[in-house]
Amino acid sequence: MFKKDITSGAKSKVKSSAQRAIRSKVLESYPKLEPYIEDILPKKEQLDLVKLPDRVSLYTLHGTPLFFQHMDDAILPHLTLVHKYPHAFNRLRIDRGAIRFVLSGATLMAPGLTSPGGRIPDASLSAEDKEVYGEQDLEPGSAVVIEAEGKDTACMVGVLKMGTKEMKEVKKGQACEAGHYLGDGLWALKLD
């Protein structure tokens, strides 16, 4: 979505009623963020809306990007927020071979997640991996954070095109659409 450098458009203040709606939508989409919601979206602070190309809205607080949304699609977290609260999102892990493709903006393919270095929610995972990646299968359309094998921080935020149960069975095809990844236009965007 943000393969090229982008420039921010008009910046406006979000009305308090819209801010409450955004807050409830965030909590509905990411229930694990509830203990931190006052730090992320404080009720008494002013949230800003930055218009980006291709009808993308970026929500910021004091110049820090928090969430973005393409038209009426799912509201997705910015990687800076993911790096601060990594355990609050559904996480998947890609193997080393898929890293360069993800960081070039390619759609994530199922083999990158189902190979030995990849991780998706599964009951057969080790106790440590179950704690991180979970046991419950994720449905298509779920927002996910993609981590890379051997790395400490997430490298991509996207939306699943295929459920994790189907990935385990088929082991091929498009798994996740890149929404935002390290080094893309949204990551490099200067918010002054």
BELQUIPE-V70134 format. One record per residue. N is the residue number from 0. SS is DSSP state (~ for helix, > for strand, _ for the rest). OMEGA is omega in radians with two decimals (NA if undefined). D_FIRST is the distance of its C-alpha to the first C-alpha in whole Angstrom. Layout:
n,ss,omega,d_first
N,SS,OMEGA,D_FIRST
N,SS,OMEGA,D_FIRST
This chain:
n,ss,omega,d_first
0,_,-3.07,0
1,_,-3.07,4
2,_,-3.12,6
3,_,3.06,8
4,_,-3.14,11
5,_,3.05,11
6,_,-3.13,14
7,_,3.13,15
8,_,-3.11,16
9,_,3.11,19
10,>,3.14,20
11,>,3.12,22
12,>,3.14,24
13,_,3.11,24
14,_,-3.11,27
15,~,3.11,29
16,~,3.10,29
17,~,3.12,25
18,~,3.09,25
19,~,3.12,27
20,~,3.11,25
21,~,3.14,22
22,~,-3.14,24
23,~,3.10,25
24,~,3.10,22
25,~,-3.14,21
26,~,3.09,24
27,~,-3.12,24
28,~,-3.06,21
29,_,-3.06,22
30,~,3.14,25
31,~,3.11,26
32,~,-3.04,25
33,~,3.13,28
34,~,-3.05,30
35,~,-3.00,28
36,~,3.12,27
37,~,3.08,29
38,~,-3.07,28
39,~,-3.11,24
40,_,-3.12,25
41,_,-3.09,29
42,_,-3.04,30
43,_,-3.12,32
44,_,-3.11,29
45,_,3.09,27
46,_,3.12,23
47,>,3.08,21
48,>,3.11,18
49,>,3.12,16
50,>,3.10,14
51,>,3.12,11
52,_,3.10,10
53,_,3.07,9
54,_,3.09,11
55,>,3.09,10
56,>,3.10,13
57,>,3.13,13
58,>,-3.09,17
59,>,3.06,19
60,>,-3.11,22
61,_,3.12,24
62,_,3.11,21
63,>,3.14,20
64,>,-3.13,16
65,>,-3.08,17
66,>,3.02,14
67,>,-3.08,11
68,>,3.06,11
69,>,-3.08,9
70,_,3.14,13
71,_,3.11,15
72,_,3.12,13
73,_,3.06,14
74,_,-3.05,14
75,>,3.12,12
76,>,3.03,14
77,_,-3.10,13
78,~,3.09,14
79,~,3.10,17
80,~,3.12,18
81,~,-3.14,18
82,~,3.13,20
83,~,-3.12,23
84,_,-3.03,23
85,~,-3.07,22
86,~,-3.08,24
87,~,-3.08,23
88,_,3.02,20
89,_,-3.06,20
90,>,3.02,20
91,>,3.13,20
92,>,3.08,21
93,>,3.09,20
94,_,-3.07,22
95,~,-3.09,23
96,~,-3.10,22
97,~,-3.03,18
98,~,-3.07,17
99,~,3.12,17
100,~,3.12,14
101,~,-3.11,12
102,_,3.02,12
103,_,3.06,11
104,_,-3.14,8
105,_,3.04,10
106,_,-3.11,10
107,>,-3.12,13
108,>,-3.09,16
109,_,-3.13,19
110,~,3.10,22
111,~,-3.14,20
112,~,-3.05,21
113,~,3.11,24
114,_,-3.10,26
115,_,-3.14,28
116,_,-3.11,26
117,_,3.11,24
118,>,2.98,24
119,_,-3.12,24
120,_,-3.10,26
121,_,3.14,29
122,_,-3.09,33
123,_,3.12,34
124,_,3.05,32
125,_,-3.12,34
126,~,3.14,35
127,~,3.13,33
128,~,3.10,30
129,~,3.14,31
130,~,-3.11,30
131,~,-2.99,27
132,~,3.07,25
133,_,3.13,28
134,_,-3.06,30
135,_,3.09,28
136,_,3.12,26
137,_,-3.11,22
138,_,3.02,21
139,_,-3.12,18
140,_,3.11,16
141,_,3.05,17
142,>,-3.11,15
143,>,3.05,15
144,>,-3.11,16
145,>,3.05,16
146,>,-3.13,19
147,>,3.12,20
148,_,3.10,23
149,_,-3.13,26
150,_,-3.08,23
151,_,-3.05,24
152,_,3.14,21
153,>,-3.13,17
154,>,-3.10,15
155,>,2.98,12
156,>,-3.12,11
157,>,-3.13,10
158,>,-3.12,12
159,>,3.05,15
160,_,-3.10,15
161,_,3.11,18
162,_,-3.10,21
163,~,3.09,22
164,~,3.12,26
165,~,3.11,25
166,~,-3.13,23
167,~,-3.10,26
168,~,-3.03,28
169,~,3.14,26
170,_,3.05,25
171,_,-3.13,22
172,_,-3.12,19
173,>,-3.07,16
174,>,-3.00,16
175,>,3.12,13
176,>,-3.12,9
177,>,3.05,7
178,>,-3.06,6
179,>,-3.11,7
180,>,-3.14,9
181,_,3.08,12
182,_,-3.13,12
183,_,-3.10,9
184,~,3.13,9
185,~,3.12,9
186,~,-3.08,12
187,~,-3.09,13
188,_,3.11,14
189,_,3.12,17
190,_,-3.10,19
191,_,NA,22
